[in-house]
């Protein structure tokens, strides 16, 4: 939450400066609305670079090309050419990056890492002695069941796919747990016990996070949602 407040604080201060500078005539060739959109897109690009979220990098860049097509003299490339290039570039870079990091399977500090699921697959990714798990989908769909008796950390990577994760047989650690997302062009459904308190700290870029069947706050443990979601939807279903 603090990061979000920091972002909006900087945004409005920068917007105020741009209004004054534009009124003085220094940015006469660039519309004020275009400058506001640029202020919104640049932080998305920076965050996406840090997390290697290729869709979050290329699509905002494509939008910037569309916004500044005339000053850059690239009107013949906008809008569809740059958008299609961003789509294909996101797909290609995701494939290359996943292939480079695929194929590993090891245990370290109680965390089990598995390569991404291919096509429809059902697997249990949490043994009784594991408190941290990592899994995902890449151009595929999957169903995952987490059965940890003391869950602390979950990492979910989803690119161009659909994933359902069931936590109804899992129990959180006393200090709660964190579910970290890195999703692009994906649909993710989380089936979470209704006694869990969910804290949503996900950075959403051109996507959404929705809750279904939510009841009033309970005194149960908390699970914090973190990470980046770009051009994706996350649905939390309480069971």
C-alpha positions in Angstrom: 0.0 0.0 0.0 2.9 2.4 0.8 4.3 1.8 -2.7 1.0 2.7 -4.3 0.7 5.9 -2.2 4.3 6.8 -3.3 3.4 6.2 -6.9 0.3 8.4 -6.9 2.0 11.1 -4.9 4.8 11.3 -7.5 2.3 11.1 -10.3 0.2 14.1 -9.2 3.3 16.2 -8.4 4.7 15.5 -11.9 1.3 16.2 -13.4 1.2 19.6 -11.6 4.6 20.4 -13.0 3.6 19.4 -16.6 0.5 21.6 -16.4 2.6 24.6 -15.5 5.3 23.8 -18.1 2.7 23.2 -20.8 0.9 26.5 -20.0 4.3 28.3 -20.4 4.5 27.0 -23.9 7.5 24.7 -23.6 5.5 21.6 -24.6 3.4 23.2 -27.3 3.8 20.4 -29.7 2.7 17.7 -27.3 -0.8 17.5 -25.8 -1.3 17.5 -22.1 -3.3 14.3 -22.3 -0.4 12.6 -24.0 1.9 13.6 -21.3 -0.5 12.3 -18.6 -0.6 8.9 -20.4 3.1 8.9 -20.5 3.3 9.4 -16.8 1.0 6.4 -16.3 2.9 4.1 -18.7 6.5 4.8 -17.7 6.1 3.3 -14.1 4.5 0.2 -15.7 7.5 -0.3 -18.0 10.0 0.2 -15.1 8.2 -2.3 -12.9 8.0 -4.8 -15.7 11.7 -4.5 -16.5 12.5 -5.3 -12.9 10.4 -8.4 -13.0 11.1 -9.4 -16.6 7.5 -9.1 -17.6 7.8 -8.8 -21.3 4.2 -8.0 -22.1 4.3 -5.2 -19.5 7.3 -3.8 -21.3 6.4 -4.1 -24.9 2.7 -3.1 -24.9 3.3 0.2 -23.0 6.1 0.9 -25.4 3.7 0.2 -28.3 1.1 2.6 -26.7 3.8 5.3 -26.4 4.6 4.8 -30.1 0.9 5.4 -30.9 0.8 8.5 -28.7 3.9 10.0 -30.2 3.5 8.7 -33.7 3.4 12.1 -35.4 6.5 13.6 -33.6 8.4 10.4 -34.2 7.1 10.3 -37.8 6.0 6.6 -37.6 2.3 7.1 -38.3 2.6 4.3 -41.0 3.4 1.8 -38.2 0.5 2.7 -35.8 -1.6 1.5 -34.4 -1.9 -2.1 -35.5 1.7 -2.8 -36.6 3.2 -1.8 -33.3 0.5 -3.7 -31.3 1.0 -6.9 -33.3 4.8 -6.5 -33.0 4.3 -6.1 -29.2 2.1 -9.3 -29.1 4.5 -11.4 -31.1 7.5 -10.0 -29.3 5.9 -10.8 -25.9 5.2 -14.4 -27.0 8.7 -14.9 -28.4 10.6 -13.5 -25.5 8.4 -15.5 -23.0 9.2 -18.7 -24.9 12.9 -18.0 -25.0 13.0 -17.0 -21.3 11.0 -20.0 -20.2 13.1 -22.4 -22.3 16.3 -21.0 -20.7 15.0 -21.5 -17.2 12.9 -24.7 -17.8 13.8 -28.2 -16.8 14.9 -27.7 -13.3 13.5 -29.7 -10.4 15.2 -29.5 -7.0 14.6 -28.9 -3.3 16.1 -26.0 -1.5 15.1 -24.6 2.0 11.8 -26.5 1.9 10.8 -25.1 -1.5 10.0 -27.3 -4.4 10.5 -25.9 -7.9 8.9 -27.5 -11.0 9.1 -26.6 -14.6 6.0 -25.1 -16.2 3.1 -27.4 -17.0 2.5 -28.4 -20.6 -1.1 -28.8 -21.7 -3.8 -30.0 -19.3 -2.2 -31.4 -16.2 -3.2 -32.2 -12.7 -0.5 -32.4 -10.1 0.0 -32.0 -6.3 2.8 -29.5 -5.7 3.0 -29.6 -1.9 4.2 -32.5 0.1 3.6 -32.7 3.9 7.0 -31.3 4.7 6.9 -28.4 2.3 6.0 -24.8 3.2 6.9 -23.2 -0.1 6.0 -24.2 -3.7 6.5 -22.8 -7.1 4.7 -23.7 -10.3 3.0 -22.2 -13.4 1.7 -22.6 -16.9 3.2 -21.5 -20.3 0.9 -21.6 -23.4 -1.2 -24.3 -21.6 -3.7 -24.9 -18.8 -3.3 -26.6 -15.5 -5.0 -27.5 -12.2 -3.0 -27.5 -9.0 -3.7 -28.7 -5.5 -1.8 -27.3 -2.6 -2.0 -29.5 0.5 0.7 -28.0 2.7 0.0 -28.2 6.5 2.0 -24.9 7.1 2.0 -22.9 4.0 4.3 -19.8 3.8 5.1 -19.0 0.2 3.6 -19.7 -3.3 5.1 -18.5 -6.6 2.8 -18.6 -9.6 4.1 -17.9 -13.1 1.5 -17.9 -15.9 2.1 -16.8 -19.5 -0.6 -17.2 -22.2 -2.4 -19.8 -20.2 -5.1 -20.7 -17.7 -4.5 -22.0 -14.2 -6.7 -23.2 -11.3 -5.2 -23.5 -7.9 -7.0 -25.2 -5.0 -6.0 -24.2 -1.4 -9.0 -25.7 0.4 -6.8 -28.5 1.9 -3.9 -26.3 2.9 -3.3 -24.5 6.2 -1.4 -21.3 6.6 1.5 -20.8 8.9 1.1 -18.8 12.1 2.6 -15.8 10.4 0.4 -16.2 7.3 1.5 -16.7 3.7 2.4 -14.9 0.5 1.2 -15.7 -3.0 3.5 -14.1 -5.6 2.3 -13.7 -9.2 4.1 -13.1 -12.4 1.3 -13.3 -15.0 0.9 -12.1 -18.6 -2.1 -12.9 -20.8 -3.4 -15.5 -18.4 -6.5 -16.4 -16.4 -5.9 -17.6 -12.8 -8.5 -18.9 -10.4 -7.6 -19.3 -6.7 -9.9 -21.4 -4.6 -9.3 -20.2 -1.0 -10.8 -21.2 2.3 -13.4 -18.6 3.4 -11.6 -18.3 6.8 -8.5 -16.8 5.2 -8.1 -13.1 5.1 -6.8 -12.0 1.7 -4.7 -8.8 1.4 -4.3 -7.7 -2.2 -1.0 -6.0 -3.0 -0.8 -7.1 -6.6 0.5 -4.6 -9.2 -2.2 -4.8 -12.0 -1.4 -3.5 -15.5 -4.3 -3.8 -17.9 -5.9 -6.6 -15.9 -8.1 -7.2 -13.0 -8.3 -9.0 -9.6 -11.8 -10.0 -8.5 -13.3 -11.8 -5.5 -16.2 -14.1 -5.4 -18.3 -15.4 -2.5 -16.4 -13.2 -0.1 -17.8 -13.0 3.4 -17.0 -10.6 6.2 -13.5 -10.4 7.7 -12.6 -13.3 10.0 -10.0 -13.7 12.7 -8.2 -16.4 10.6 -4.7 -16.1 9.2 -3.9 -13.7 6.4 -2.5 -14.4 2.9 -0.9 -11.6 1.0 -1.1 -11.4 -2.8 1.9 -9.8 -4.4 3.6 -9.6 -7.8 2.7 -8.3 -11.2 -0.4 -9.1 -13.4 -0.4 -7.8 -16.9 -3.2 -8.3 -19.4 -4.5 -11.0 -17.1 -7.3 -11.8 -14.8 -7.1 -13.2 -11.3 -10.3 -14.5 -9.6 -10.3 -15.4 -5.9 -13.1 -17.8 -5.1 -13.8 -18.4 -1.4 -14.9 -22.0 -0.6 
